[in-house]
């Protein structure tokens, strides 16, 4: 217990030092409400208030002090033995630490305390899924759905179970039901987009639009949609999406590389493509494919010395880069001395 007491005294002191003074009296104003120092003062005054220990546990989790967080969750449980939520939160923490048997026990305890609620069952299903215990995961998810048939999040979970178990058709069905039940389920839209894109189905674009309706600036959804559009020959749409990504996150190298690829392969705009590859390299100096493709723009313009430098750089980064090796072969056939490969 000594380290905890030391933490308390130190944090209270720091809180008092940081709180400032009252402008009129010059006296300390006290620690800010919700701060660690404030919580510890409240716990001293109300040592049997489980909610205060829960709030401090959340604070410790927020600063990655998981051992201290666990101690506080256990204290909250001891003070309020009938609360399923505290057991769920402790189970979440143990799940994060890959202490799966402990987490399973916490979730089971929460189910026993609140047999008509779905939260603990969803958590337990996720835990089984993490262990590839697909039948058990599905059984618990279905139990939760019997309690709450309109819960889109549980259908989303069923989608993941089917997907990881290898049944794509049932996964799609579950994800579709999920977004019907809850149109705000971003993850379900992305999953539907990915599954349809894997089938080369242009319907994926509509599902990515669904994800973007929920999170308009999602780089994940924007990039996935851009790749899908590119795969279907919708180059103008792809370029617009990559430009949007670059506006949101100027340091996103894939957006520059893929822009360059379209400008090179589809539009033969060599200087413009090279500029994009150079930008990608500036952001990611070991971007092997960007070196190769920039070299290709030089080769196509007859600037063979620059092409040689980029192909060599690509091979230095990835000695098995077939395209770069072929590039050197082409340069050699044009009379250049390319040296050892």
Secondary structure, DSSP 8 states (H G I E B T S, - for coil): -HHHHHHHHHHHHHHHHHS-B-TTT--B----TTSHHHHHHHHHH-TT-HHHHHHHHHHHHHTT-HHHHHHHHHHHHHH-TT-HHHHHHHHHHHHHTT-HHHHHHHHHHHHHH-TT-SHHHHHHHHHHHHTT-HHHHHHHHHHHHHH-TT-HHHHHHHHHHHHHHT-HHHHHHHHHHHHHH-TT-HHHHHHHHHHHHHTT-TTHHHHHHHHHHH-TT-HHHHHHHHHHHHHTT-HHHHHHHHHHHHHH-TT-HHHHHHHHHHHHHTT--HHHHHHHHHHHHHH-TT-HHHHHHHHHHHHHTT-HHHHHHHHHHHHHH-TT-HHHHHHHHHHHHTT------
